[in-house]
């Protein structure tokens, strides 16, 4: 949910446009599923939390 809220800022650093992030566009609707971006953020946060445990 946080990635969805912060998407405009994440897009500026090209983090939300990785291969594997799914975007479905139609005439009136755009759905964005940042699967790979979420995995990368999860791995980085896991490493950081384990370092500062």
PDBQT receptor file of N, H, CA, C and O in Angstrom, charges set to zero:
ATOM      1  N   UNK A   1       0.819  -1.174   0.000  1.00  0.00    +0.000 N 
ATOM      2  CA  UNK A   1       0.000   0.000   0.000  1.00  0.00    +0.000 C 
ATOM      3  C   UNK A   1       0.871   1.249   0.000  1.00  0.00    +0.000 C 
ATOM      4  O   UNK A   1       0.541   2.239  -0.652  1.00  0.00    +0.000 OA
ATOM      5  N   UNK A   2       1.977   1.204   0.728  1.00  0.00    +0.000 N 
ATOM      6  H   UNK A   2       2.245   0.399   1.258  1.00  0.00    +0.000 HD
ATOM      7  CA  UNK A   2       2.869   2.358   0.784  1.00  0.00    +0.000 C 
ATOM      8  C   UNK A   2       3.480   2.639  -0.581  1.00  0.00    +0.000 C 
ATOM      9  O   UNK A   2       3.662   3.797  -0.957  1.00  0.00    +0.000 OA
ATOM     10  N   UNK A   3       3.795   1.582  -1.324  1.00  0.00    +0.000 N 
ATOM     11  H   UNK A   3       3.647   0.641  -1.019  1.00  0.00    +0.000 HD
ATOM     12  CA  UNK A   3       4.349   1.776  -2.665  1.00  0.00    +0.000 C 
ATOM     13  C   UNK A   3       3.327   2.464  -3.551  1.00  0.00    +0.000 C 
ATOM     14  O   UNK A   3       3.688   3.325  -4.353  1.00  0.00    +0.000 OA
ATOM     15  N   UNK A   4       2.076   2.107  -3.422  1.00  0.00    +0.000 N 
ATOM     16  H   UNK A   4       1.783   1.407  -2.770  1.00  0.00    +0.000 HD
ATOM     17  CA  UNK A   4       1.024   2.746  -4.210  1.00  0.00    +0.000 C 
ATOM     18  C   UNK A   4       0.878   4.219  -3.878  1.00  0.00    +0.000 C 
ATOM     19  O   UNK A   4       0.662   5.043  -4.767  1.00  0.00    +0.000 OA
ATOM     20  N   UNK A   5       0.996   4.547  -2.610  1.00  0.00    +0.000 N 
ATOM     21  H   UNK A   5       1.172   3.878  -1.889  1.00  0.00    +0.000 HD
ATOM     22  CA  UNK A   5       0.885   5.942  -2.193  1.00  0.00    +0.000 C 
ATOM     23  C   UNK A   5       2.108   6.741  -2.633  1.00  0.00    +0.000 C 
ATOM     24  O   UNK A   5       1.987   7.889  -3.062  1.00  0.00    +0.000 OA
ATOM     25  N   UNK A   6       3.276   6.133  -2.525  1.00  0.00    +0.000 N 
ATOM     26  H   UNK A   6       3.374   5.201  -2.176  1.00  0.00    +0.000 HD
ATOM     27  CA  UNK A   6       4.518   6.821  -2.883  1.00  0.00    +0.000 C 
ATOM     28  C   UNK A   6       4.900   6.660  -4.348  1.00  0.00    +0.000 C 
ATOM     29  O   UNK A   6       5.994   7.061  -4.746  1.00  0.00    +0.000 OA
ATOM     30  N   UNK A   7       4.022   6.083  -5.153  1.00  0.00    +0.000 N 
ATOM     31  H   UNK A   7       3.133   5.757  -4.830  1.00  0.00    +0.000 HD
ATOM     32  CA  UNK A   7       4.328   5.790  -6.558  1.00  0.00    +0.000 C 
ATOM     33  C   UNK A   7       4.828   6.995  -7.355  1.00  0.00    +0.000 C 
ATOM     34  O   UNK A   7       5.788   6.839  -8.109  1.00  0.00    +0.000 OA
ATOM     35  N   UNK A   8       4.237   8.186  -7.236  1.00  0.00    +0.000 N 
ATOM     36  H   UNK A   8       3.457   8.312  -6.623  1.00  0.00    +0.000 HD
ATOM     37  CA  UNK A   8       4.764   9.309  -8.022  1.00  0.00    +0.000 C 
ATOM     38  C   UNK A   8       6.228   9.630  -7.719  1.00  0.00    +0.000 C 
ATOM     39  O   UNK A   8       6.972  10.039  -8.610  1.00  0.00    +0.000 OA
ATOM     40  N   UNK A   9       6.637   9.448  -6.477  1.00  0.00    +0.000 N 
ATOM     41  H   UNK A   9       6.033   9.116  -5.753  1.00  0.00    +0.000 HD
ATOM     42  CA  UNK A   9       8.017   9.730  -6.103  1.00  0.00    +0.000 C 
ATOM     43  C   UNK A   9       8.950   8.592  -6.517  1.00  0.00    +0.000 C 
ATOM     44  O   UNK A   9      10.085   8.829  -6.931  1.00  0.00    +0.000 OA
ATOM     45  N   UNK A  10       8.465   7.365  -6.403  1.00  0.00    +0.000 N 
ATOM     46  H   UNK A  10       7.543   7.172  -6.067  1.00  0.00    +0.000 HD
ATOM     47  CA  UNK A  10       9.256   6.197  -6.795  1.00  0.00    +0.000 C 
ATOM     48  C   UNK A  10       9.472   6.185  -8.299  1.00  0.00    +0.000 C 
ATOM     49  O   UNK A  10      10.524   5.758  -8.775  1.00  0.00    +0.000 OA
ATOM     50  N   UNK A  11       8.482   6.650  -9.046  1.00  0.00    +0.000 N 
ATOM     51  H   UNK A  11       7.628   6.996  -8.660  1.00  0.00    +0.000 HD
ATOM     52  CA  UNK A  11       8.581   6.670 -10.508  1.00  0.00    +0.000 C 
ATOM     53  C   UNK A  11       9.690   7.605 -10.974  1.00  0.00    +0.000 C 
ATOM     54  O   UNK A  11      10.307   7.356 -12.010  1.00  0.00    +0.000 OA
ATOM     55  N   UNK A  12       9.953   8.669 -10.232  1.00  0.00    +0.000 N 
ATOM     56  H   UNK A  12       9.452   8.871  -9.390  1.00  0.00    +0.000 HD
ATOM     57  CA  UNK A  12      11.000   9.621 -10.599  1.00  0.00    +0.000 C 
ATOM     58  C   UNK A  12      12.384   8.988 -10.565  1.00  0.00    +0.000 C 
ATOM     59  O   UNK A  12      13.268   9.409 -11.311  1.00  0.00    +0.000 OA
ATOM     60  N   UNK A  13      12.591   7.981  -9.710  1.00  0.00    +0.000 N 
ATOM     61  H   UNK A  13      11.873   7.639  -9.104  1.00  0.00    +0.000 HD
ATOM     62  CA  UNK A  13      13.900   7.317  -9.633  1.00  0.00    +0.000 C 
ATOM     63  C   UNK A  13      13.896   5.992 -10.395  1.00  0.00    +0.000 C 
ATOM     64  O   UNK A  13      14.792   5.167 -10.215  1.00  0.00    +0.000 OA
ATOM     65  N   UNK A  14      12.896   5.792 -11.239  1.00  0.00    +0.000 N 
ATOM     66  H   UNK A  14      12.169   6.462 -11.386  1.00  0.00    +0.000 HD
ATOM     67  CA  UNK A  14      12.762   4.610 -12.113  1.00  0.00    +0.000 C 
ATOM     68  C   UNK A  14      12.630   3.305 -11.352  1.00  0.00    +0.000 C 
ATOM     69  O   UNK A  14      12.888   2.244 -11.920  1.00  0.00    +0.000 OA
ATOM     70  N   UNK A  15      12.245   3.344 -10.110  1.00  0.00    +0.000 N 
ATOM     71  H   UNK A  15      12.036   4.206  -9.648  1.00  0.00    +0.000 HD
ATOM     72  CA  UNK A  15      12.094   2.110  -9.345  1.00  0.00    +0.000 C 
ATOM     73  C   UNK A  15      10.781   1.421  -9.665  1.00  0.00    +0.000 C 
ATOM     74  O   UNK A  15      10.690   0.202  -9.519  1.00  0.00    +0.000 OA
ATOM     75  N   UNK A  16       9.778   2.136 -10.090  1.00  0.00    +0.000 N 
ATOM     76  H   UNK A  16       9.852   3.127 -10.209  1.00  0.00    +0.000 HD
ATOM     77  CA  UNK A  16       8.488   1.546 -10.395  1.00  0.00    +0.000 C 
ATOM     78  C   UNK A  16       8.341   1.085 -11.830  1.00  0.00    +0.000 C 
ATOM     79  O   UNK A  16       7.239   0.730 -12.247  1.00  0.00    +0.000 OA
ATOM     80  N   UNK A  17       9.417   1.079 -12.595  1.00  0.00    +0.000 N 
ATOM     81  H   UNK A  17      10.312   1.367 -12.257  1.00  0.00    +0.000 HD
ATOM     82  CA  UNK A  17       9.351   0.692 -14.001  1.00  0.00    +0.000 C 
ATOM     83  C   UNK A  17      10.295  -0.457 -14.313  1.00  0.00    +0.000 C 
ATOM     84  O   UNK A  17      10.897  -0.497 -15.386  1.00  0.00    +0.000 OA
ATOM     85  N   UNK A  18      10.423  -1.372 -13.398  1.00  0.00    +0.000 N 
ATOM     86  H   UNK A  18       9.933  -1.339 -12.526  1.00  0.00    +0.000 HD
ATOM     87  CA  UNK A  18      11.310  -2.508 -13.586  1.00  0.00    +0.000 C 
ATOM     88  C   UNK A  18      10.624  -3.588 -14.411  1.00  0.00    +0.000 C 
ATOM     89  O   UNK A  18       9.396  -3.671 -14.422  1.00  0.00    +0.000 OA
ATOM     90  N   UNK A  19      11.407  -4.418 -15.104  1.00  0.00    +0.000 N 
ATOM     91  H   UNK A  19      12.404  -4.350 -15.095  1.00  0.00    +0.000 HD
ATOM     92  CA  UNK A  19      10.792  -5.555 -15.784  1.00  0.00    +0.000 C 
ATOM     93  C   UNK A  19      10.127  -6.464 -14.752  1.00  0.00    +0.000 C 
ATOM     94  O   UNK A  19      10.748  -6.826 -13.752  1.00  0.00    +0.000 OA
ATOM     95  N   UNK A  20       8.910  -6.820 -14.982  1.00  0.00    +0.000 N 
ATOM     96  H   UNK A  20       8.405  -6.526 -15.794  1.00  0.00    +0.000 HD
ATOM     97  CA  UNK A  20       8.161  -7.626 -14.024  1.00  0.00    +0.000 C 
ATOM     98  C   UNK A  20       7.084  -6.840 -13.320  1.00  0.00    +0.000 C 
ATOM     99  O   UNK A  20       6.176  -7.428 -12.731  1.00  0.00    +0.000 OA
ATOM    100  N   UNK A  21       7.163  -5.515 -13.368  1.00  0.00    +0.000 N 
ATOM    101  H   UNK A  21       7.900  -5.038 -13.846  1.00  0.00    +0.000 HD
ATOM    102  CA  UNK A  21       6.089  -4.685 -12.845  1.00  0.00    +0.000 C 
ATOM    103  C   UNK A  21       4.991  -4.647 -13.901  1.00  0.00    +0.000 C 
ATOM    104  O   UNK A  21       5.238  -4.301 -15.056  1.00  0.00    +0.000 OA
ATOM    105  N   UNK A  22       3.787  -5.003 -13.496  1.00  0.00    +0.000 N 
ATOM    106  H   UNK A  22       3.587  -5.284 -12.557  1.00  0.00    +0.000 HD
ATOM    107  CA  UNK A  22       2.695  -5.130 -14.451  1.00  0.00    +0.000 C 
ATOM    108  C   UNK A  22       1.855  -3.862 -14.505  1.00  0.00    +0.000 C 
ATOM    109  O   UNK A  22       1.506  -3.285 -13.475  1.00  0.00    +0.000 OA
ATOM    110  N   UNK A  23       1.534  -3.436 -15.734  1.00  0.00    +0.000 N 
ATOM    111  H   UNK A  23       1.817  -3.905 -16.571  1.00  0.00    +0.000 HD
ATOM    112  CA  UNK A  23       0.671  -2.281 -15.952  1.00  0.00    +0.000 C 
ATOM    113  C   UNK A  23      -0.395  -2.689 -16.955  1.00  0.00    +0.000 C 
ATOM    114  O   UNK A  23      -0.083  -3.123 -18.063  1.00  0.00    +0.000 OA
ATOM    115  N   UNK A  24      -1.649  -2.548 -16.561  1.00  0.00    +0.000 N 
ATOM    116  H   UNK A  24      -1.902  -2.195 -15.660  1.00  0.00    +0.000 HD
ATOM    117  CA  UNK A  24      -2.777  -2.828 -17.444  1.00  0.00    +0.000 C 
ATOM    118  C   UNK A  24      -3.501  -1.514 -17.707  1.00  0.00    +0.000 C 
ATOM    119  O   UNK A  24      -3.968  -0.854 -16.779  1.00  0.00    +0.000 OA
ATOM    120  N   UNK A  25      -3.588  -1.140 -18.985  1.00  0.00    +0.000 N 
ATOM    121  H   UNK A  25      -3.208  -1.676 -19.739  1.00  0.00    +0.000 HD
ATOM    122  CA  UNK A  25      -4.242   0.110 -19.355  1.00  0.00    +0.000 C 
ATOM    123  C   UNK A  25      -5.447  -0.176 -20.232  1.00  0.00    +0.000 C 
ATOM    124  O   UNK A  25      -5.398  -1.004 -21.141  1.00  0.00    +0.000 OA
ATOM    125  N   UNK A  26      -6.527   0.530 -19.935  1.00  0.00    +0.000 N 
ATOM    126  H   UNK A  26      -6.567   1.202 -19.196  1.00  0.00    +0.000 HD
ATOM    127  CA  UNK A  26      -7.700   0.513 -20.794  1.00  0.00    +0.000 C 
ATOM    128  C   UNK A  26      -8.108   1.965 -21.028  1.00  0.00    +0.000 C 
ATOM    129  O   UNK A  26      -7.384   2.886 -20.649  1.00  0.00    +0.000 OA
ATOM    130  N   UNK A  27      -9.241   2.162 -21.638  1.00  0.00    +0.000 N 
ATOM    131  H   UNK A  27      -9.828   1.414 -21.945  1.00  0.00    +0.000 HD
ATOM    132  CA  UNK A  27      -9.667   3.529 -21.938  1.00  0.00    +0.000 C 
ATOM    133  C   UNK A  27      -9.847   4.381 -20.689  1.00  0.00    +0.000 C 
ATOM    134  O   UNK A  27      -9.430   5.539 -20.659  1.00  0.00    +0.000 OA
ATOM    135  N   UNK A  28     -10.459   3.819 -19.669  1.00  0.00    +0.000 N 
ATOM    136  H   UNK A  28     -10.798   2.878 -19.693  1.00  0.00    +0.000 HD
ATOM    137  CA  UNK A  28     -10.796   4.599 -18.478  1.00  0.00    +0.000 C 
ATOM    138  C   UNK A  28     -10.056   4.185 -17.218  1.00  0.00    +0.000 C 
ATOM    139  O   UNK A  28     -10.272   4.764 -16.154  1.00  0.00    +0.000 OA
ATOM    140  N   UNK A  29      -9.190   3.195 -17.324  1.00  0.00    +0.000 N 
ATOM    141  H   UNK A  29      -9.014   2.724 -18.189  1.00  0.00    +0.000 HD
ATOM    142  CA  UNK A  29      -8.611   2.635 -16.111  1.00  0.00    +0.000 C 
ATOM    143  C   UNK A  29      -7.168   2.213 -16.354  1.00  0.00    +0.000 C 
ATOM    144  O   UNK A  29      -6.840   1.658 -17.402  1.00  0.00    +0.000 OA
ATOM    145  N   UNK A  30      -6.325   2.479 -15.388  1.00  0.00    +0.000 N 
ATOM    146  H   UNK A  30      -6.591   2.930 -14.537  1.00  0.00    +0.000 HD
ATOM    147  CA  UNK A  30      -4.951   1.987 -15.413  1.00  0.00    +0.000 C 
ATOM    148  C   UNK A  30      -4.686   1.283 -14.090  1.00  0.00    +0.000 C 
ATOM    149  O   UNK A  30      -4.836   1.878 -13.023  1.00  0.00    +0.000 OA
ATOM    150  N   UNK A  31      -4.293   0.018 -14.159  1.00  0.00    +0.000 N 
ATOM    151  H   UNK A  31      -4.171  -0.466 -15.026  1.00  0.00    +0.000 HD
ATOM    152  CA  UNK A  31      -3.948  -0.754 -12.964  1.00  0.00    +0.000 C 
ATOM    153  C   UNK A  31      -2.450  -1.016 -12.980  1.00  0.00    +0.000 C 
ATOM    154  O   UNK A  31      -1.893  -1.421 -14.001  1.00  0.00    +0.000 OA
ATOM    155  N   UNK A  32      -1.806  -0.785 -11.851  1.00  0.00    +0.000 N 
ATOM    156  H   UNK A  32      -2.258  -0.456 -11.022  1.00  0.00    +0.000 HD
ATOM    157  CA  UNK A  32      -0.366  -0.935 -11.733  1.00  0.00    +0.000 C 
ATOM    158  C   UNK A  32      -0.068  -1.901 -10.593  1.00  0.00    +0.000 C 
ATOM    159  O   UNK A  32      -0.488  -1.684  -9.456  1.00  0.00    +0.000 OA
ATOM    160  N   UNK A  33       0.661  -2.969 -10.907  1.00  0.00    +0.000 N 
ATOM    161  H   UNK A  33       1.003  -3.146 -11.830  1.00  0.00    +0.000 HD
ATOM    162  CA  UNK A  33       1.060  -3.967  -9.913  1.00  0.00    +0.000 C 
ATOM    163  C   UNK A  33       2.583  -4.036  -9.862  1.00  0.00    +0.000 C 
ATOM    164  O   UNK A  33       3.190  -4.724 -10.683  1.00  0.00    +0.000 OA
ATOM    165  N   UNK A  34       3.214  -3.335  -8.913  1.00  0.00    +0.000 N 
ATOM    166  H   UNK A  34       2.720  -2.776  -8.247  1.00  0.00    +0.000 HD
ATOM    167  CA  UNK A  34       4.678  -3.290  -8.842  1.00  0.00    +0.000 C 
ATOM    168  C   UNK A  34       5.264  -4.516  -8.138  1.00  0.00    +0.000 C 
ATOM    169  O   UNK A  34       5.795  -4.406  -7.033  1.00  0.00    +0.000 OA
ATOM    170  N   UNK A  35       5.166  -5.667  -8.770  1.00  0.00    +0.000 N 
ATOM    171  H   UNK A  35       4.734  -5.756  -9.668  1.00  0.00    +0.000 HD
ATOM    172  CA  UNK A  35       5.583  -6.920  -8.136  1.00  0.00    +0.000 C 
ATOM    173  C   UNK A  35       7.082  -6.929  -7.854  1.00  0.00    +0.000 C 
ATOM    174  O   UNK A  35       7.493  -7.173  -6.720  1.00  0.00    +0.000 OA
ATOM    175  N   UNK A  36       7.897  -6.667  -8.865  1.00  0.00    +0.000 N 
ATOM    176  H   UNK A  36       7.563  -6.468  -9.786  1.00  0.00    +0.000 HD
ATOM    177  CA  UNK A  36       9.355  -6.719  -8.706  1.00  0.00    +0.000 C 
ATOM    178  C   UNK A  36       9.838  -5.595  -7.786  1.00  0.00    +0.000 C 
ATOM    179  O   UNK A  36      10.744  -5.795  -6.977  1.00  0.00    +0.000 OA
ATOM    180  N   UNK A  37       9.237  -4.433  -7.912  1.00  0.00    +0.000 N 
ATOM    181  H   UNK A  37       8.501  -4.272  -8.569  1.00  0.00    +0.000 HD
ATOM    182  CA  UNK A  37       9.610  -3.317  -7.040  1.00  0.00    +0.000 C 
ATOM    183  C   UNK A  37       9.341  -3.667  -5.581  1.00  0.00    +0.000 C 
ATOM    184  O   UNK A  37      10.167  -3.366  -4.719  1.00  0.00    +0.000 OA
ATOM    185  N   UNK A  38       8.219  -4.288  -5.290  1.00  0.00    +0.000 N 
ATOM    186  H   UNK A  38       7.549  -4.533  -5.991  1.00  0.00    +0.000 HD
ATOM    187  CA  UNK A  38       7.902  -4.691  -3.914  1.00  0.00    +0.000 C 
ATOM    188  C   UNK A  38       8.883  -5.733  -3.386  1.00  0.00    +0.000 C 
ATOM    189  O   UNK A  38       9.264  -5.696  -2.216  1.00  0.00    +0.000 OA
ATOM    190  N   UNK A  39       9.288  -6.656  -4.246  1.00  0.00    +0.000 N 
ATOM    191  H   UNK A  39       8.979  -6.686  -5.196  1.00  0.00    +0.000 HD
ATOM    192  CA  UNK A  39      10.263  -7.673  -3.831  1.00  0.00    +0.000 C 
ATOM    193  C   UNK A  39      11.593  -7.020  -3.490  1.00  0.00    +0.000 C 
ATOM    194  O   UNK A  39      12.205  -7.357  -2.476  1.00  0.00    +0.000 OA
ATOM    195  N   UNK A  40      12.049  -6.089  -4.325  1.00  0.00    +0.000 N 
ATOM    196  H   UNK A  40      11.552  -5.816  -5.149  1.00  0.00    +0.000 HD
ATOM    197  CA  UNK A  40      13.327  -5.408  -4.070  1.00  0.00    +0.000 C 
ATOM    198  C   UNK A  40      13.259  -4.589  -2.789  1.00  0.00    +0.000 C 
ATOM    199  O   UNK A  40      14.191  -4.621  -1.986  1.00  0.00    +0.000 OA
ATOM    200  N   UNK A  41      12.179  -3.863  -2.592  1.00  0.00    +0.000 N 
ATOM    201  H   UNK A  41      11.422  -3.837  -3.245  1.00  0.00    +0.000 HD
ATOM    202  CA  UNK A  41      12.030  -3.070  -1.369  1.00  0.00    +0.000 C 
ATOM    203  C   UNK A  41      11.981  -3.981  -0.148  1.00  0.00    +0.000 C 
ATOM    204  O   UNK A  41      12.555  -3.651   0.890  1.00  0.00    +0.000 OA
ATOM    205  N   UNK A  42      11.314  -5.108  -0.254  1.00  0.00    +0.000 N 
ATOM    206  H   UNK A  42      10.847  -5.376  -1.096  1.00  0.00    +0.000 HD
ATOM    207  CA  UNK A  42      11.235  -6.055   0.856  1.00  0.00    +0.000 C 
ATOM    208  C   UNK A  42      12.605  -6.619   1.210  1.00  0.00    +0.000 C 
ATOM    209  O   UNK A  42      12.951  -6.724   2.387  1.00  0.00    +0.000 OA
ATOM    210  N   UNK A  43      13.377  -6.979   0.205  1.00  0.00    +0.000 N 
ATOM    211  H   UNK A  43      13.097  -6.893  -0.751  1.00  0.00    +0.000 HD
ATOM    212  CA  UNK A  43      14.718  -7.523   0.464  1.00  0.00    +0.000 C 
ATOM    213  C   UNK A  43      15.608  -6.469   1.118  1.00  0.00    +0.000 C 
ATOM    214  O   UNK A  43      16.322  -6.767   2.076  1.00  0.00    +0.000 OA
ATOM    215  N   UNK A  44      15.570  -5.243   0.609  1.00  0.00    +0.000 N 
ATOM    216  H   UNK A  44      14.990  -5.000  -0.169  1.00  0.00    +0.000 HD
ATOM    217  CA  UNK A  44      16.397  -4.172   1.170  1.00  0.00    +0.000 C 
ATOM    218  C   UNK A  44      15.996  -3.879   2.611  1.00  0.00    +0.000 C 
ATOM    219  O   UNK A  44      16.863  -3.728   3.472  1.00  0.00    +0.000 OA
ATOM    220  N   UNK A  45      14.694  -3.797   2.889  1.00  0.00    +0.000 N 
ATOM    221  H   UNK A  45      13.989  -3.920   2.191  1.00  0.00    +0.000 HD
ATOM    222  CA  UNK A  45      14.255  -3.537   4.259  1.00  0.00    +0.000 C 
ATOM    223  C   UNK A  45      14.585  -4.688   5.197  1.00  0.00    +0.000 C 
ATOM    224  O   UNK A  45      14.932  -4.457   6.356  1.00  0.00    +0.000 OA
ATOM    225  N   UNK A  46      14.483  -5.917   4.720  1.00  0.00    +0.000 N 
ATOM    226  H   UNK A  46      14.201  -6.104   3.779  1.00  0.00    +0.000 HD
ATOM    227  CA  UNK A  46      14.850  -7.072   5.541  1.00  0.00    +0.000 C 
ATOM    228  C   UNK A  46      16.320  -7.028   5.921  1.00  0.00    +0.000 C 
ATOM    229  O   UNK A  46      16.676  -7.281   7.072  1.00  0.00    +0.000 OA
ATOM    230  N   UNK A  47      17.164  -6.711   4.967  1.00  0.00    +0.000 N 
ATOM    231  H   UNK A  47      16.875  -6.506   4.032  1.00  0.00    +0.000 HD
ATOM    232  CA  UNK A  47      18.600  -6.608   5.236  1.00  0.00    +0.000 C 
ATOM    233  C   UNK A  47      18.876  -5.486   6.251  1.00  0.00    +0.000 C 
ATOM    234  O   UNK A  47      19.638  -5.671   7.199  1.00  0.00    +0.000 OA
ATOM    235  N   UNK A  48      18.247  -4.326   6.036  1.00  0.00    +0.000 N 
ATOM    236  H   UNK A  48      17.628  -4.176   5.265  1.00  0.00    +0.000 HD
ATOM    237  CA  UNK A  48      18.470  -3.202   6.952  1.00  0.00    +0.000 C 
ATOM    238  C   UNK A  48      17.992  -3.520   8.367  1.00  0.00    +0.000 C 
ATOM    239  O   UNK A  48      18.687  -3.224   9.338  1.00  0.00    +0.000 OA
ATOM    240  N   UNK A  49      16.821  -4.115   8.486  1.00  0.00    +0.000 N 
ATOM    241  H   UNK A  49      16.256  -4.355   7.696  1.00  0.00    +0.000 HD
ATOM    242  CA  UNK A  49      16.310  -4.447   9.823  1.00  0.00    +0.000 C 
ATOM    243  C   UNK A  49      17.171  -5.504  10.513  1.00  0.00    +0.000 C 
ATOM    244  O   UNK A  49      17.337  -5.459  11.731  1.00  0.00    +0.000 OA
ATOM    245  N   UNK A  50      17.709  -6.438   9.767  1.00  0.00    +0.000 N 
ATOM    246  H   UNK A  50      17.574  -6.475   8.777  1.00  0.00    +0.000 HD
ATOM    247  CA  UNK A  50      18.578  -7.449  10.372  1.00  0.00    +0.000 C 
ATOM    248  C   UNK A  50      19.931  -6.878  10.757  1.00  0.00    +0.000 C 
ATOM    249  O   UNK A  50      20.541  -7.348  11.718  1.00  0.00    +0.000 OA
ATOM    250  N   UNK A  51      20.415  -5.882  10.039  1.00  0.00    +0.000 N 
ATOM    251  H   UNK A  51      19.920  -5.501   9.258  1.00  0.00    +0.000 HD
ATOM    252  CA  UNK A  51      21.686  -5.251  10.399  1.00  0.00    +0.000 C 
ATOM    253  C   UNK A  51      21.560  -4.434  11.678  1.00  0.00    +0.000 C 
ATOM    254  O   UNK A  51      22.483  -4.407  12.492  1.00  0.00    +0.000 OA
ATOM    255  N   UNK A  52      20.426  -3.772  11.858  1.00  0.00    +0.000 N 
ATOM    256  H   UNK A  52      19.677  -3.794  11.196  1.00  0.00    +0.000 HD
ATOM    257  CA  UNK A  52      20.246  -2.890  13.009  1.00  0.00    +0.000 C 
ATOM    258  C   UNK A  52      19.378  -3.521  14.096  1.00  0.00    +0.000 C 
ATOM    259  O   UNK A  52      18.767  -2.807  14.890  1.00  0.00    +0.000 OA
ATOM    260  N   UNK A  53      19.322  -4.829  14.135  1.00  0.00    +0.000 N 
ATOM    261  H   UNK A  53      19.819  -5.409  13.490  1.00  0.00    +0.000 HD
ATOM    262  CA  UNK A  53      18.515  -5.561  15.095  1.00  0.00    +0.000 C 
ATOM    263  C   UNK A  53      18.982  -5.415  16.514  1.00  0.00    +0.000 C 
ATOM    264  O   UNK A  53      18.381  -5.987  17.423  1.00  0.00    +0.000 OA
TER     265      UNK A  53
